[in-house]
Amino acid sequence: MTVPRKLRMGMVGGGPGSFIGPVHKMAAELDGRIELAAGTFSHSWERCREAGESYRIDSGRVYQTCRGMLAAERERPDGIDFVAIVTPNHLHLPVAVDALEAGFPVMSDKPATATYPEVLELEATVAKAGLPYALTYAYAGYGMVREARALCASGQLGQVRKIVVEYFQGWFTQLLEATGQKQAVWRTDPKQNGPGGCVGDIGVHAFHLLEYVTGLQVTSLNAMLRTVVPGRLLDDDCSAFLRLDNGASGVLMASQVAAGEGNGLRLRVYGEKGSIDWRQEDANRLRVKWFEGPEEIRHAGMSTSYLSEDARAAMRLPGGHPEGYIEAFAVLYREFADVLIAWREGRANPLPATLPGIQAGVRGMRFIERAIESSRCEHWVEF
């Protein structure tokens, strides 16, 4: 029996000081289906080579430019199979377009682009290329998020009436960008990040989680964006009221100036018969509360028979063995690998519903654009 070779990944971005670059590498390689084979990691050639050494990439496959990598890898018999984009937001569109037009599928970090007009251009490019494109909305990879999604889809909660989603961090409580910290500098620069600060960095995660789990769509919103820390160029605090397409109401709160908070993403969904409560910092548990009946705490575990098929498929370990952020991230790469293998073999295999794609990217960018507009005009706007 022939063992299928690993898929070869080419990374753009992720140089020294990057948070998300190493995360992508670890997640992609976790299940043994993918290997990082090539990349262009920084605008600085010295830093690019430094990253290549740290990632243990063949020095001949470390490139100065993205286009140089795409051209060279197309000619190699062992060339890359897809491109992973882990750059600041302003490079997401040009890199994705170059990769897709060169014939390479794309796995991109979120958000899809820096602006809403850009994501519409990308959507057209993805459709024209006909190649797999996915986004790493990482929290969609948690097993208990998949369980929450399955519960909502089953109708057991009854009609959803109220949704509360919050994402609180405290790392921007001071003017960190003034210290030169790499992550802070680009995330607060509208030229690199786009026009939405907190709302685009973590608010869009909260928005995606809300729609992903409930299966509902936001139809209108009333948002307030604030810049709390003096001297900051973009918003660092966001609150929004939401209306959903089934008549439910929602509240979305995101802040990066919540002193003492780490990565406090939480989702609560209230139906007429019951509710669910999931917290990222306690990701292996899902609380389920019933109008009539005892409260449940569902635990992650691949052999936990009462969990949904989608939830069990996202897990690797028996119950009581915690799985976290890297594993959730890796679930998305594993699903993308399945799509790529089928695509290379000429079999039709669209993205599974559990894997965020270009439509999630479009809606995420629309949320950012609409939230900014609502905050500017201080009233409700249609989505």
Secondary structure as UniProt FT lines:
FT   STRAND          7..13
FT   TURN            16..17
FT   HELIX           20..29
FT   TURN            30..31
FT   STRAND          34..40
FT   HELIX           45..54
FT   TURN            55..56
FT   HELIX           59..61
FT   HELIX           66..75
FT   TURN            77..78
FT   STRAND          82..86
FT   HELIX           89..91
FT   HELIX           92..101
FT   TURN            102..103
FT   STRAND          106..109
FT   HELIX           116..129
FT   STRAND          133..136
FT   HELIX           138..141
FT   HELIX           143..154
FT   TURN            155..157
FT   STRAND          160..168
FT   TURN            171..172
FT   HELIX           176..179
FT   HELIX           182..187
FT   HELIX           190..193
FT   HELIX           199..203
FT   HELIX           204..214
FT   STRAND          218..226
FT   TURN            230..231
FT   STRAND          237..244
FT   TURN            245..246
FT   STRAND          249..255
FT   TURN            259..260
FT   STRAND          264..271
FT   STRAND          274..279
FT   HELIX           280..282
FT   TURN            283..284
FT   STRAND          285..290
FT   STRAND          296..299
FT   TURN            302..303
FT   TURN            305..306
FT   HELIX           309..313
FT   TURN            319..320
FT   HELIX           325..344
FT   TURN            345..346
FT   TURN            353..354
FT   HELIX           358..377
FT   STRAND          381..382
//
